């Protein structure tokens, strides 16, 4: 608590510490006034009127998905069912926030998630809908998604323009700065972001396209946790660190508050080199280390073969506090033309301990493109395509082959093969914050099983969003 109080005091007094007296500039002559073009106003981080310090916006996302019958030699408790299915999910979010000082925001978001996923969101590591809740027994009542403080510590006087958003309310930020987020959040609010493939509401829908599938980031069943994120920004690069709470069990809703035994540590660099003239580039290497009450695939297999377990191996029987799981990722995006962009992700984790929080993937590779519709006179439309290849470790595969169950996968047997997914979408901008999208995904060897599939998943999405700031801009 002393550290939190100290951090808050720094944010509150930093405007005074950085204030400087400015001498009045000389008055230009009338001739100079007429000849000189009007310069754009410099970025300003002034608080402005009280109404400019408030953020209120909302969004609603509805996804309808279906697939026809597909071949399956056998099925298990956690299989994607081979009979034709359809399902609809919804996510409703209210974003609110207030600028308390020039360098301190308070953010509070409410959310409601309902509907469901195909086959109760089981049977595919790269599941086709990021919006689904992986535990259908959870309450459908609204819940607090985010509540946090966002602080900025300037390290210089120069400002740059900043786009207001639900996680940062200032219109200008120091070029050199430290930023802090403390409270309830999603780890991927800050890590593994990609402007081409990180938004399931307007872009791709698959778990393995929108996030690095081998990044087993700290989260509860709904995808949120409590933590602290510290970021350093320079002109062409940044570094961020996050300390997050882990769930008490795999895919669990309850978080473990004992940081001495359970925590997720995340590290990410961000670089913006010039690889193509006049084209933006972003490169983000990532590493993470999880400490939690996790089971071991090899120990579980050994115990099962020694007759120490039941009819199938059960990884929950080998869980031990303090086990460590680590992994690495690489996230790259490249602007190719004014309207065409490409991205890729690579990910790997050690694969010895059980998949615990995101999905059952131990290594992944993703590449994709998106194209704005300017060439066909639909500049707000967008089309995208991505190809995903996911895999698991030898111990993970053997565990599933012997009939073991993960929190997502378990066909009762396994003829191992890489899970491959081709996803394409088209997002049609209708009006203001209204958009429609179609999405098609072909999933080969779902759940890494050559004895099942392929599966074609058809999707339709309706997205609505509006905010107080955009309404003001329209009226003005």
N, C-alpha and C positions, 0 to 999 in steps of 0.2 A: 504493500500500500504506500510505503514511503516513496518507492520508485515512481509509482503512478502519480502521486502528488507532486513530486519534483518535475516530472515530464509536463504536467499540466501548467505548473508555474512558469516553465520555460516558454510554453506556447503563449501564455498570457502576457508576459513582459517583453517578448521578443520584438513587438512593434516599437516599444520605447527604446530598446537598445539599438535598433537599427535606424531610428529616425535621424535625419540630417537636415541642417539648415541649407536652403537653396537660395542663392542670390537671384534677384529679378533680372531676366535677360534684357538686353538693350532693345529699344523700340525701333522696328524697321521703318524705313521711309515709305511714303505712299507708293512710290514707283516700284519698290521692291515687293510691296504687298500685291500689286497688280500683276507683276511678272512671274512671281514664284507660284508653282502649282501647290495646291492644298495637300499637305502631307497627312497621311493617316495618323490618327492619335496613337501615342505609344501605349503599350499594354499597361493596364492599371489593375491593382489588386485592392482598390478601395472597397469598403463594405457596401456603399450605396444605401439606398432607402431600405427600410425594413422588409418590404415585399421582395426586394432583390436578394435578400439573404435567406429566403425560404425556398425549399425544393419540394414539390409535390408532383408525382407522376404515377401512372399506372400502366399495366400491360396485362393482356390476356392471350394465352396461346392454347389453341385446340388442335390436336393431331389425331386423325383417323387413319388407322393402318389395317391392312388385310393381306393375307396370302392364301393361295390355293393349296390343294392337297400336294404333298411331296413324298418322295420315297424315303422310307425308314426301315432298315432291317430289324431294328428293335428300338424300344424306348425305355426310359427310366424315370425315376421320380422328378428329376430336374431337367427333363428333355423339353425341347421345342416340340409340341405335339404335331404329328404328321397330318392330321385332318385340317381342312380349311378353317381359318379363324379370322376374326376381326376384333378390333378393340379401339377405344377412344380415350385419350388422356386430355387433361386440362391443367393449366397452371395459371393462377391469378396472383398478381403481385402489386402491392401498393408501396411505392418508394417515397420516403419523406426524409427531410433533413433541414438543418439550420446552421448558418455560419454564426458561431458564437463570437469569434474575433476574426481578424484577418487571417490568422494562422490556425484556427481550430474549428472543425465542423462536428456536429452531432448527427448521426445517421440512424434511421430506424425504418425497417421494412417489415411488412406483414405479407404472408403468402398463404395460399390455399391450393392444394394439389388434389386432384380427384381423377376418377376414371381408372383405367388400368392399362397394362401392357399385354401384348400377345403372350399366351401361355404363362401368365402371371410373371412375366419378365424373366423367364428362365430359359436355359438351353442354348444361348448364344453369347459368346464372350464379347463380341462387338454388337451389342444389342441395338436394334434399329431405331429406338426412340429414347433420347436422353431425358425427356421430361417425366418418364414413368417413375413411380416410387417402387422400390424393389421389395417392399413388404406390404402386401395388400391389406393386412390386418391393422395397419396404422390408422389413427383417427383421421377423418376427413375435415375436421375443424380447422379454422385458420390458426397459424402458428407464427411466432417471431422468426423470421429468416435471418435478419441482420440487426444488430444493435451495437454501435461502435463509435469511438472517437477517432477522428482523422486530424492529425496535427502536422504542421509544416514548420521546419526550422530552417530559415534562410541562411545560406552560406555566402551570399553575395547580394549586390544591389540590382543586377540586371534581371529583367523580367522577360518571360515569353508567354504568348497567349496559350490558354488552356481551355479546352472544351468542357463545359460543365456536364457532370454526369452524376448518377446516384451515389458514387463513391468519392467524389471530389467536387466541391461546390464553387471553387474560385474560378474566375475567368482569366486569371493570370497567375503564374507561379514563378518563383526564382529559378533561373537556369541551373544554378548550383544550390542544392538543397537536400535536406533529409526529410523523409515523410514517414509517419507512423500511423498504423491502424491497430486499434486495440479493442477487442470485444468479440462478438459473434459474427461470423463471416463464412464464406466458402474459400477454401485454399486456392481454388482456381479463379477467384476474383482477381488474383494478383500474379499467380504463377502459370506458366505454359500458355499465356495468352497469344492469340494469333488472329489478326484482323480478317483473315480469309476463312478460317475454320475454327471459330470458338463460339459461335452464336447459333444455338439450335432453334431460335425463334425466327431468324431470317436467312439462315444458311443451311448447312448440312444438319442431319438429325441423328446420325449414328454416334454411339458412345465413343467409338474408336477413331472417329473423324474429328469430333469436336474437342476431345481431350487426348493427351498421350495415354494410351490404354495401359502401358506398363508403369505409369506414375500412380502408385497405390496411395494416393494422397489422403491425409487424415480427414475423416468426415464421418458423420453419423449416417443413418439410413437415408435421410433426406438430402444429404450432400453438404451439411453445414457443421461447423465446429467453433470452438472458442480459441483465440490465439492472439499473437502479436506479430505484426509484419513491420519490418524496418527497411526502408529503401533509400539508397543514395543515388542522386541524379547528377550527372555531368552533361556537357553539351552533346556528346556523341555516344555515351554509354551509361549504363546504370547497373547497380547491384542490389539485390533484395534478399532478405533472410526472414524466414517465418518459423515461429515455434507454435505448434498446434497440439490440441488435445486429441488423443486417439479414442476410438470406441472400446468398450470393455470386452466385446465379443465381435467376431467378424460380421460386418454389415449390421451392427447393432445401433439402436437409437440412443443408448446411454453412453455418455462420455466418461473417461477415467480422468479425475482431476489430480491424481498423484503424479506430478511430473518426474519424480525421482524414478518411477518404474515404467511409465508409459508416456510417450510423446512422439510427435512427428517433427523433424527438423528439415527445412527446405532451403535450398540455396540456388540462386539463379543470377547469371550475368546477362546483360542485354547490350548488344553492339549494333551500331548503325553505320557500317562501312559503305563506301561508294564503290559498288561493283559494276554498275551500269550507269552511264552518264544521264543525269537528270531523272534517275529512277530510285525509289526508296528501297532500302534493304534492311531487314532486321534479323539478327541471329541471337538465339537465346539458349545457351547450354544450361542444363538443370541437373541437380543432384538432390537426393533425399535419403534420410535415414529414419526408419520407424522403429520405435521400441514399444512392444505391446505383449499381451498375453496370447501369443501365437503358437500354433502347432507346427510340427516338422513333418514334411512328407516322408523323408527317409525313415525317421523313427517310427512313424505310423505303419509304414510298409513292413519294417522289420518285426514290429510287435504282432502284426496281423499274421505274417508267415510263421511266426513262432507260436501261434495259437493263443495269444494273449488278448485278442479282441474277439468280437462277435462274427457274424457271417460275412460282414464286409468291413474293410478298414474304416476307422473313424478318427479323423484328424483332431477332433475336439479333445480326444483322450490324451494327446501329447502336448497340450497347451502348457506353456510355462511363462511366467512373468519375466519380462526383461529380454525376451528374444529380440533379435535385431534383423531387420530387413532393409536392404539398401538398393538403390537403383540410380540410373542416369538417363537423361533425355536430351535431345537436340531438336530445336524448333526454329525453322527458317521460313521467312516469307520474302518474296521478291516481286517488285513491280516490273513487268515486262514491257508494257505499253501504257498509254493513258487509261485503257479500259481492261487490260488483261493482266492478271496477277497469278503467281504460282506459290505453292507452299509445300513443305515436307515436315514430317516428324519422324524421329527415330527414338526408340525407348528400349530399355533393358533393365531387369531386376535380377537378383541373385537366384530366385526360384526355389530356394530351400525351405522357406517358411510359407505358410498358407497365404493365399490372397485374402486380404483382410477388409479393405474399405471400398475400393472402386469396382474393379472387375477382375476376372480370372485371365490375365494376360501377363506373360513373363518377358516377351520381346515383341516389338511391333515396328512396322515401317508403313508410312502413309505418304502419298504424294497426290497433289490435286491442283486444280486451276479454277478460277472464277472469272467471268466476263460480264461487264456491264452492257446493258442493251442500247447503248448510244447509236450503234451502227444500224439498228432497226427501229430507230426513233422512239425507243423506250428507255431513256437514260436512267430511270430509277429501278428498272428491272435488273435481274441478275440470274445467270445460269452458272452452275458449278458441277464439277465432276471430280471424284477422288477414288483412289484404289488403296485398299488396306490389306496388309498381310500380318496376321497375329499368330503367335505361337506360345507354347509353354515349355517348362523345363522337363527333363527326362523323368525326374521324380514325381512331378505333378501329373504327367501323362500316365505313369505306371499306377499311381494312386487311383485315378479315374478308371483305368482299365480293370483294376481289381474290384470295381464296384463302389469305390468311395464317392462321397458327395462333397462338393464345394458349396459355397452359398449361392452360386448361380448354375453350376454345371453338374451333371451326373446322369449319364445314359445307361448305367448299369454295366457297361462294357465300353471299350474304346479301340477303334482302329485308327491310330493317330495320323492326322494330316494337318497341315497349316490351314487355319481358317482364313479365307480370302473373301473380300467384300468389295463390290463395285457399287458406288453410290453416285447418283446424279440428281440434281434438283433444278427447278425453275421457280423463281419468286417473282410474282406479278404485283407491282405497286398499284393499288386501286385509287386511294385518296388519302392524303395526309398520313395518319398512322395506321392505315388499313392495308393489309397485303394478303394475298393468297399464294399458295405454293403447292406444287406437286413434286413428289420424290419417288424414285425407284431404286431399290437395293437388291442386288443379287448376292446371296450368301452361299458360298461353296464350302462344304464340310463344316456345317454349323456345330459349335462345341468341339471343334478339332476332330470330328468323327467322319471318316470316309464312308462309313456305312449309312450315312444319312444325308439327305439333300440331293441337289441344291434347292434353295428356297428363293422365291421372288416375293419381295415385300413391296406393296403399293401403299403410298401415303398421300394424304391431303392435309394441308395445314391452313388454318385461319389465324392471323395475328392482328391484334389490336393494341395500339399504344397511344397515349396522349399525356401531356404534361402542362403544368401551369406556365412554364417558360415558353413553350411553343404557342400556346394560346395568346400570350402577350405579344409575341413576335407577329402573329397573324393580324392582331388588331392594330398594331402599329404600322 
